[in-house]
Amino acid sequence: MAMTPRLEMRQGQALVMTPQLQQAIKLLQLSNVELQEFVEGELERNPLLEREEGSAEAQKPASDSGDAQQLDFDTGVAPAEAALDVSVADMAPDLSANELSEAGAAPMTDWSKAGSGKGFDDLPGIEETLANDLTLAEHLDAQLTQAGLSPVERLIGGVLIDAVDDWGYVRADMRELARQMACGEADVLRVLGVMQGFEPVGVMARDIAECLTLQLKDRGRFDPAMEKLLGNLELLGKGHFERLQHICEVDRDDLMEMVAEIRALTPKPGAGFGGGAVQSVAPDVYIKQAPDGTWLVELNTDTMPRVLMNQRYYATVSKTAKREEDKQFLTECAANASWLVKSLDQRARTILKVAREIVRQQDGFFDKGVAHLRPLNLKTVAAAIEMHESTVSRVTSNKYLSCARGVFELKYFFTASINSSDGGESHSAEAVRFEIKGLIDREAESEILSDDRIVEILREKGIDIARRTVAKYRESLRIPSSVERKRKLAHGL
């Protein structure tokens, strides 16, 4: 059969990711601080938008329904909600994990800049420091510019700076970086060697041993014995001094002097720099207990920007617009303003709906504490409120609730399930982690609990858990092993 070209007409349905829908989905995952910044930008760009304030109407988000004090959040699904409640993981690559990570809170900053190794007399004044919150990346980039490297080497240096964490360590595989930049691994290592001479001393190291080595070389205190000691930091952490004496070929006094030198170094050379201004967490939702024992869920209206479209101004300028491009601009501004108002309204509704379901599912936590957290996943909440899991995931990112027990991120309440040993109700992983911490905190000097013993105790309480899971939870709590705890207890630490 011969193949010939032909025209066909087909009818079908497809979800189209319009710019407005992308904007509405993006608003869901923004924190309240980022939402304020976004709305401020829209107020500057769109002449038809204005901030809603100075009247009784300022106490409610823009909406088509609701009384003068609060919205009726129990109404049916709004048109904007139907548009928001879709799975767009495969259709919106620009709204993926990269954008979610950019929405994270800024790390803590130490504005003393003590990590630079300068004396107190050399430190900038407090006014200068607060005005110029220099980040570690900016500090390294300034030195890279003055290092006299070639353009290609500066490009490699820029990629290395992007791989530096808040402590000043390069968290990347050199071979993988070389592959991504289509250059030789030797080129990357050469640039890294140059940058390891930057201030603060010890920055750009790939691990703690290399960081301490750089600082000792800068002080002229790096010798074969110290090299052997740094190669066995694990033994030092466990207190095996006799083995270290043998390895380093030194006596006890010399070893103690070497250990004292290491303890005087800075294991986190980048900690003296900030990642931006410190921002306190403002809760999006308040949880309060009513007199009858039920839980009240309220939105924090102070974190909800309220805007409206100035219809009177729009009508006035529409009459005076003569050119076609002016009319098109006004039409776009009106559409964007209307959609933003509805999106902000729907964002508030969705956050409240998800928070209410979390409180309903985890009422034991709010009443009795962490030990009563239940296993919970996104699918359970999504099914209960008739939304998609991706919507719930975006709503719970960078959103916080405040209750009598503190301020918690909404994602905190989604925990894995651990089976019960007696066939009863499953246990929350967070509750089990809390139980492990309590057992270790209460352990007596006469009985330091091993991981195996903790497993036995938990199984007696009906928690079926493996030893490796106990070890994983213990390490996540940064609690040393039973052997290390016994050794510290023996040394009075």
ABEGO torsion letter per residue (X at the ends): XBBBBBBBBBBBBBBBBBAAAAAAAAAAABBAAAAAAAAAAAAAABAABBBBBGBAAAABBBBABEBAABBBAABBBBAAAAAABBBAAAABAAABAAAAAAABBBBBBBAAGAAAGBBAAABBBAAAAAABBBBAAAAAAAAAAAAGBBAAAAAAAAAAAAABBAAGBBBBBAAAAAAAAGBBAAAAAAAAAAAAABOBBGBGBABAAAAAAAAAAAAGABBAAAAAAAAAAAAAAAGBAAAAAAAAGBBAAAAAAAAAAAAABBABAAAABBAEBBBBBBBABBBBBBAAGBBBBBBBAAABBBBBBBAAAAAAAAAABABAAAAAAAAAAAAAAAAAAAAAAAAAAAAAAAAAAAAAAAAAAAAAEAAABBBBBAAAAAAAAGBBAAAAAAAABGBBBBBAAEBBBAAAABBBBBBBAAGBBBBBAAAAAAAAAAAAAABBAABBBBAAAAAAAAAAAGBBBBAAAAAAAAAAAGBBBAAAAAAAAAAGX
